[in-house]
Amino acid sequence: MFIKIDFTSDMPIYEQIKNQIIEAVARGELQNGDSLPSIRDLASEIGVNMHTVAKAYNELKDMGLIAINKKYGAYIAVSKGYNKEFLNEIIEEVTPIVAKAICKGMNKNELIRLIETIFDSFGGREDE
């Protein structure tokens, strides 16, 4: 799989997994119907516990990006709100902003507020 974990990062590992899958969908590397590794296999491959991978997969499921089926496992199931163009637009807009913020010494809480503002500008859904 393509997941690379930075164990020195302040970003939680499950967030790293989730973000890398979102980026792979946006780049077209993963498409509707593509299978993801089982929770056990991915956890073993990247050296984390299964609960971490499960949390990432569950958040992706809640976002409408993947489906999880007992028979077939996890697979990409992009809902209408997460088409490739939409995800590319988000990545293109957000990446330079976040990079500049980090270079300017923005702390984690300030960065979270910035990301929330950007999220809202794209019409993101509130947690239910």
PyMOL commands that place a pseudoatom at each C-alpha (Angstrom):
pseudoatom trace, name=CA, resn=MET, resi=1, chain=A, elem=C, hetatm=0, pos=[0.000, 0.000, 0.000]
pseudoatom trace, name=CA, resn=PHE, resi=2, chain=A, elem=C, hetatm=0, pos=[1.061, 3.603, -0.353]
pseudoatom trace, name=CA, resn=ILE, resi=3, chain=A, elem=C, hetatm=0, pos=[0.658, 4.726, 3.259]
pseudoatom trace, name=CA, resn=LYS, resi=4, chain=A, elem=C, hetatm=0, pos=[3.767, 6.276, 4.793]
pseudoatom trace, name=CA, resn=ILE, resi=5, chain=A, elem=C, hetatm=0, pos=[3.608, 7.185, 8.474]
pseudoatom trace, name=CA, resn=ASP, resi=6, chain=A, elem=C, hetatm=0, pos=[5.713, 9.935, 10.018]
pseudoatom trace, name=CA, resn=PHE, resi=7, chain=A, elem=C, hetatm=0, pos=[6.043, 8.778, 13.606]
pseudoatom trace, name=CA, resn=THR, resi=8, chain=A, elem=C, hetatm=0, pos=[7.741, 12.079, 14.536]
pseudoatom trace, name=CA, resn=SER, resi=9, chain=A, elem=C, hetatm=0, pos=[4.774, 14.173, 13.377]
pseudoatom trace, name=CA, resn=ASP, resi=10, chain=A, elem=C, hetatm=0, pos=[2.349, 15.852, 15.767]
pseudoatom trace, name=CA, resn=MET, resi=11, chain=A, elem=C, hetatm=0, pos=[-0.461, 14.675, 13.477]
pseudoatom trace, name=CA, resn=PRO, resi=12, chain=A, elem=C, hetatm=0, pos=[-2.194, 11.583, 14.868]
pseudoatom trace, name=CA, resn=ILE, resi=13, chain=A, elem=C, hetatm=0, pos=[-1.409, 8.415, 12.928]
pseudoatom trace, name=CA, resn=TYR, resi=14, chain=A, elem=C, hetatm=0, pos=[-5.064, 7.743, 12.087]
pseudoatom trace, name=CA, resn=GLU, resi=15, chain=A, elem=C, hetatm=0, pos=[-5.244, 11.247, 10.568]
pseudoatom trace, name=CA, resn=GLN, resi=16, chain=A, elem=C, hetatm=0, pos=[-2.155, 10.532, 8.466]
pseudoatom trace, name=CA, resn=ILE, resi=17, chain=A, elem=C, hetatm=0, pos=[-3.758, 7.333, 7.166]
pseudoatom trace, name=CA, resn=LYS, resi=18, chain=A, elem=C, hetatm=0, pos=[-7.065, 9.085, 6.456]
pseudoatom trace, name=CA, resn=ASN, resi=19, chain=A, elem=C, hetatm=0, pos=[-5.421, 12.041, 4.689]
pseudoatom trace, name=CA, resn=GLN, resi=20, chain=A, elem=C, hetatm=0, pos=[-3.248, 9.834, 2.503]
pseudoatom trace, name=CA, resn=ILE, resi=21, chain=A, elem=C, hetatm=0, pos=[-6.271, 7.822, 1.350]
pseudoatom trace, name=CA, resn=ILE, resi=22, chain=A, elem=C, hetatm=0, pos=[-8.178, 11.048, 0.585]
pseudoatom trace, name=CA, resn=GLU, resi=23, chain=A, elem=C, hetatm=0, pos=[-5.202, 12.339, -1.412]
pseudoatom trace, name=CA, resn=ALA, resi=24, chain=A, elem=C, hetatm=0, pos=[-4.914, 9.031, -3.316]
pseudoatom trace, name=CA, resn=VAL, resi=25, chain=A, elem=C, hetatm=0, pos=[-8.593, 9.288, -4.291]
pseudoatom trace, name=CA, resn=ALA, resi=26, chain=A, elem=C, hetatm=0, pos=[-8.113, 12.909, -5.356]
pseudoatom trace, name=CA, resn=ARG, resi=27, chain=A, elem=C, hetatm=0, pos=[-5.127, 11.956, -7.532]
pseudoatom trace, name=CA, resn=GLY, resi=28, chain=A, elem=C, hetatm=0, pos=[-7.102, 9.100, -9.094]
pseudoatom trace, name=CA, resn=GLU, resi=29, chain=A, elem=C, hetatm=0, pos=[-4.843, 6.411, -7.650]
pseudoatom trace, name=CA, resn=LEU, resi=30, chain=A, elem=C, hetatm=0, pos=[-7.858, 4.946, -5.857]
pseudoatom trace, name=CA, resn=GLN, resi=31, chain=A, elem=C, hetatm=0, pos=[-11.252, 4.851, -7.543]
pseudoatom trace, name=CA, resn=ASN, resi=32, chain=A, elem=C, hetatm=0, pos=[-14.756, 3.659, -6.767]
pseudoatom trace, name=CA, resn=GLY, resi=33, chain=A, elem=C, hetatm=0, pos=[-14.757, -0.049, -6.056]
pseudoatom trace, name=CA, resn=ASP, resi=34, chain=A, elem=C, hetatm=0, pos=[-11.016, -0.318, -5.345]
pseudoatom trace, name=CA, resn=SER, resi=35, chain=A, elem=C, hetatm=0, pos=[-10.294, -2.490, -2.326]
pseudoatom trace, name=CA, resn=LEU, resi=36, chain=A, elem=C, hetatm=0, pos=[-8.305, -1.266, 0.632]
pseudoatom trace, name=CA, resn=PRO, resi=37, chain=A, elem=C, hetatm=0, pos=[-6.125, -3.543, 2.728]
pseudoatom trace, name=CA, resn=SER, resi=38, chain=A, elem=C, hetatm=0, pos=[-7.832, -5.180, 5.666]
pseudoatom trace, name=CA, resn=ILE, resi=39, chain=A, elem=C, hetatm=0, pos=[-7.429, -3.381, 8.961]
pseudoatom trace, name=CA, resn=ARG, resi=40, chain=A, elem=C, hetatm=0, pos=[-5.152, -6.175, 10.165]
pseudoatom trace, name=CA, resn=ASP, resi=41, chain=A, elem=C, hetatm=0, pos=[-2.995, -6.155, 7.010]
pseudoatom trace, name=CA, resn=LEU, resi=42, chain=A, elem=C, hetatm=0, pos=[-2.553, -2.382, 6.892]
pseudoatom trace, name=CA, resn=ALA, resi=43, chain=A, elem=C, hetatm=0, pos=[-1.781, -2.188, 10.616]
pseudoatom trace, name=CA, resn=SER, resi=44, chain=A, elem=C, hetatm=0, pos=[0.856, -4.888, 10.207]
pseudoatom trace, name=CA, resn=GLU, resi=45, chain=A, elem=C, hetatm=0, pos=[2.326, -3.279, 7.087]
pseudoatom trace, name=CA, resn=ILE, resi=46, chain=A, elem=C, hetatm=0, pos=[2.798, 0.173, 8.607]
pseudoatom trace, name=CA, resn=GLY, resi=47, chain=A, elem=C, hetatm=0, pos=[3.562, -0.965, 12.153]
pseudoatom trace, name=CA, resn=VAL, resi=48, chain=A, elem=C, hetatm=0, pos=[0.586, 0.390, 14.080]
pseudoatom trace, name=CA, resn=ASN, resi=49, chain=A, elem=C, hetatm=0, pos=[-2.203, -1.209, 16.083]
pseudoatom trace, name=CA, resn=MET, resi=50, chain=A, elem=C, hetatm=0, pos=[-5.448, -2.246, 14.436]
pseudoatom trace, name=CA, resn=HIS, resi=51, chain=A, elem=C, hetatm=0, pos=[-7.512, 0.272, 16.425]
pseudoatom trace, name=CA, resn=THR, resi=52, chain=A, elem=C, hetatm=0, pos=[-5.612, 3.130, 14.739]
pseudoatom trace, name=CA, resn=VAL, resi=53, chain=A, elem=C, hetatm=0, pos=[-6.410, 1.850, 11.254]
pseudoatom trace, name=CA, resn=ALA, resi=54, chain=A, elem=C, hetatm=0, pos=[-10.006, 1.110, 12.263]
pseudoatom trace, name=CA, resn=LYS, resi=55, chain=A, elem=C, hetatm=0, pos=[-10.428, 4.704, 13.467]
pseudoatom trace, name=CA, resn=ALA, resi=56, chain=A, elem=C, hetatm=0, pos=[-9.138, 6.048, 10.139]
pseudoatom trace, name=CA, resn=TYR, resi=57, chain=A, elem=C, hetatm=0, pos=[-11.414, 3.719, 8.154]
pseudoatom trace, name=CA, resn=ASN, resi=58, chain=A, elem=C, hetatm=0, pos=[-14.436, 4.599, 10.297]
pseudoatom trace, name=CA, resn=GLU, resi=59, chain=A, elem=C, hetatm=0, pos=[-13.855, 8.320, 9.811]
pseudoatom trace, name=CA, resn=LEU, resi=60, chain=A, elem=C, hetatm=0, pos=[-13.514, 7.788, 6.048]
pseudoatom trace, name=CA, resn=LYS, resi=61, chain=A, elem=C, hetatm=0, pos=[-16.753, 5.802, 6.143]
pseudoatom trace, name=CA, resn=ASP, resi=62, chain=A, elem=C, hetatm=0, pos=[-18.484, 8.615, 8.037]
pseudoatom trace, name=CA, resn=MET, resi=63, chain=A, elem=C, hetatm=0, pos=[-17.230, 11.065, 5.389]
pseudoatom trace, name=CA, resn=GLY, resi=64, chain=A, elem=C, hetatm=0, pos=[-18.798, 8.962, 2.639]
pseudoatom trace, name=CA, resn=LEU, resi=65, chain=A, elem=C, hetatm=0, pos=[-15.472, 8.073, 1.047]
pseudoatom trace, name=CA, resn=ILE, resi=66, chain=A, elem=C, hetatm=0, pos=[-15.310, 4.353, 1.776]
pseudoatom trace, name=CA, resn=ALA, resi=67, chain=A, elem=C, hetatm=0, pos=[-17.696, 1.534, 2.552]
pseudoatom trace, name=CA, resn=ILE, resi=68, chain=A, elem=C, hetatm=0, pos=[-16.971, -1.345, 4.889]
pseudoatom trace, name=CA, resn=ASN, resi=69, chain=A, elem=C, hetatm=0, pos=[-18.551, -4.721, 4.258]
pseudoatom trace, name=CA, resn=LYS, resi=70, chain=A, elem=C, hetatm=0, pos=[-17.941, -7.857, 6.325]
pseudoatom trace, name=CA, resn=LYS, resi=71, chain=A, elem=C, hetatm=0, pos=[-17.726, -10.001, 3.190]
pseudoatom trace, name=CA, resn=TYR, resi=72, chain=A, elem=C, hetatm=0, pos=[-15.629, -7.676, 0.990]
pseudoatom trace, name=CA, resn=GLY, resi=73, chain=A, elem=C, hetatm=0, pos=[-13.778, -5.544, 3.563]
pseudoatom trace, name=CA, resn=ALA, resi=74, chain=A, elem=C, hetatm=0, pos=[-13.135, -1.846, 3.037]
pseudoatom trace, name=CA, resn=TYR, resi=75, chain=A, elem=C, hetatm=0, pos=[-13.372, -0.347, -0.416]
pseudoatom trace, name=CA, resn=ILE, resi=76, chain=A, elem=C, hetatm=0, pos=[-13.598, 3.055, -2.026]
pseudoatom trace, name=CA, resn=ALA, resi=77, chain=A, elem=C, hetatm=0, pos=[-17.196, 4.197, -2.363]
pseudoatom trace, name=CA, resn=VAL, resi=78, chain=A, elem=C, hetatm=0, pos=[-17.012, 7.878, -3.196]
pseudoatom trace, name=CA, resn=SER, resi=79, chain=A, elem=C, hetatm=0, pos=[-20.290, 9.684, -2.649]
pseudoatom trace, name=CA, resn=LYS, resi=80, chain=A, elem=C, hetatm=0, pos=[-21.383, 12.505, -4.953]
pseudoatom trace, name=CA, resn=GLY, resi=81, chain=A, elem=C, hetatm=0, pos=[-19.926, 15.127, -2.623]
pseudoatom trace, name=CA, resn=TYR, resi=82, chain=A, elem=C, hetatm=0, pos=[-16.411, 13.704, -2.929]
pseudoatom trace, name=CA, resn=ASN, resi=83, chain=A, elem=C, hetatm=0, pos=[-15.703, 13.588, -6.634]
pseudoatom trace, name=CA, resn=LYS, resi=84, chain=A, elem=C, hetatm=0, pos=[-12.145, 13.763, -7.901]
pseudoatom trace, name=CA, resn=GLU, resi=85, chain=A, elem=C, hetatm=0, pos=[-12.394, 17.383, -9.026]
pseudoatom trace, name=CA, resn=PHE, resi=86, chain=A, elem=C, hetatm=0, pos=[-13.747, 18.490, -5.631]
pseudoatom trace, name=CA, resn=LEU, resi=87, chain=A, elem=C, hetatm=0, pos=[-10.964, 16.716, -3.743]
pseudoatom trace, name=CA, resn=ASN, resi=88, chain=A, elem=C, hetatm=0, pos=[-8.294, 18.089, -6.090]
pseudoatom trace, name=CA, resn=GLU, resi=89, chain=A, elem=C, hetatm=0, pos=[-9.676, 21.582, -5.581]
pseudoatom trace, name=CA, resn=ILE, resi=90, chain=A, elem=C, hetatm=0, pos=[-9.428, 21.198, -1.816]
pseudoatom trace, name=CA, resn=ILE, resi=91, chain=A, elem=C, hetatm=0, pos=[-5.880, 19.843, -1.946]
pseudoatom trace, name=CA, resn=GLU, resi=92, chain=A, elem=C, hetatm=0, pos=[-4.721, 22.566, -4.351]
pseudoatom trace, name=CA, resn=GLU, resi=93, chain=A, elem=C, hetatm=0, pos=[-6.198, 25.294, -2.152]
pseudoatom trace, name=CA, resn=VAL, resi=94, chain=A, elem=C, hetatm=0, pos=[-5.257, 23.956, 1.258]
pseudoatom trace, name=CA, resn=THR, resi=95, chain=A, elem=C, hetatm=0, pos=[-1.734, 22.557, 0.811]
pseudoatom trace, name=CA, resn=PRO, resi=96, chain=A, elem=C, hetatm=0, pos=[0.085, 25.865, 0.192]
pseudoatom trace, name=CA, resn=ILE, resi=97, chain=A, elem=C, hetatm=0, pos=[-1.869, 27.601, 2.940]
pseudoatom trace, name=CA, resn=VAL, resi=98, chain=A, elem=C, hetatm=0, pos=[-1.000, 24.952, 5.502]
pseudoatom trace, name=CA, resn=ALA, resi=99, chain=A, elem=C, hetatm=0, pos=[2.664, 24.861, 4.384]
pseudoatom trace, name=CA, resn=LYS, resi=100, chain=A, elem=C, hetatm=0, pos=[2.980, 28.651, 4.738]
pseudoatom trace, name=CA, resn=ALA, resi=101, chain=A, elem=C, hetatm=0, pos=[1.280, 28.585, 8.138]
pseudoatom trace, name=CA, resn=ILE, resi=102, chain=A, elem=C, hetatm=0, pos=[3.677, 25.947, 9.433]
pseudoatom trace, name=CA, resn=CYS, resi=103, chain=A, elem=C, hetatm=0, pos=[6.693, 27.839, 8.049]
pseudoatom trace, name=CA, resn=LYS, resi=104, chain=A, elem=C, hetatm=0, pos=[5.501, 30.974, 9.852]
pseudoatom trace, name=CA, resn=GLY, resi=105, chain=A, elem=C, hetatm=0, pos=[5.442, 29.077, 13.145]
pseudoatom trace, name=CA, resn=MET, resi=106, chain=A, elem=C, hetatm=0, pos=[1.707, 28.631, 13.536]
pseudoatom trace, name=CA, resn=ASN, resi=107, chain=A, elem=C, hetatm=0, pos=[0.915, 26.321, 16.439]
pseudoatom trace, name=CA, resn=LYS, resi=108, chain=A, elem=C, hetatm=0, pos=[-1.404, 23.318, 16.236]
pseudoatom trace, name=CA, resn=ASN, resi=109, chain=A, elem=C, hetatm=0, pos=[-4.504, 25.099, 17.604]
pseudoatom trace, name=CA, resn=GLU, resi=110, chain=A, elem=C, hetatm=0, pos=[-4.044, 28.037, 15.234]
pseudoatom trace, name=CA, resn=LEU, resi=111, chain=A, elem=C, hetatm=0, pos=[-3.639, 25.610, 12.345]
pseudoatom trace, name=CA, resn=ILE, resi=112, chain=A, elem=C, hetatm=0, pos=[-6.808, 23.743, 13.360]
pseudoatom trace, name=CA, resn=ARG, resi=113, chain=A, elem=C, hetatm=0, pos=[-8.762, 27.031, 13.370]
pseudoatom trace, name=CA, resn=LEU, resi=114, chain=A, elem=C, hetatm=0, pos=[-7.338, 27.870, 9.939]
pseudoatom trace, name=CA, resn=ILE, resi=115, chain=A, elem=C, hetatm=0, pos=[-8.327, 24.461, 8.556]
pseudoatom trace, name=CA, resn=GLU, resi=116, chain=A, elem=C, hetatm=0, pos=[-11.828, 24.806, 10.027]
pseudoatom trace, name=CA, resn=THR, resi=117, chain=A, elem=C, hetatm=0, pos=[-12.188, 28.170, 8.261]
pseudoatom trace, name=CA, resn=ILE, resi=118, chain=A, elem=C, hetatm=0, pos=[-11.052, 26.642, 4.975]
pseudoatom trace, name=CA, resn=PHE, resi=119, chain=A, elem=C, hetatm=0, pos=[-13.355, 23.649, 5.501]
pseudoatom trace, name=CA, resn=ASP, resi=120, chain=A, elem=C, hetatm=0, pos=[-16.327, 25.970, 6.043]
pseudoatom trace, name=CA, resn=SER, resi=121, chain=A, elem=C, hetatm=0, pos=[-15.461, 27.908, 2.869]
pseudoatom trace, name=CA, resn=PHE, resi=122, chain=A, elem=C, hetatm=0, pos=[-15.820, 24.684, 0.880]
pseudoatom trace, name=CA, resn=GLY, resi=123, chain=A, elem=C, hetatm=0, pos=[-19.257, 24.036, 2.347]
pseudoatom trace, name=CA, resn=GLY, resi=124, chain=A, elem=C, hetatm=0, pos=[-18.147, 21.234, 4.630]
pseudoatom trace, name=CA, resn=ARG, resi=125, chain=A, elem=C, hetatm=0, pos=[-20.710, 19.409, 6.740]
pseudoatom trace, name=CA, resn=GLU, resi=126, chain=A, elem=C, hetatm=0, pos=[-20.866, 19.891, 10.500]
pseudoatom trace, name=CA, resn=ASP, resi=127, chain=A, elem=C, hetatm=0, pos=[-20.526, 16.837, 12.712]
pseudoatom trace, name=CA, resn=GLU, resi=128, chain=A, elem=C, hetatm=0, pos=[-23.902, 15.340, 13.471]
for i in range(1, 128): cmd.bond("trace and resi %d" % i, "trace and resi %d" % (i + 1))
show_as sticks, trace
zoom trace
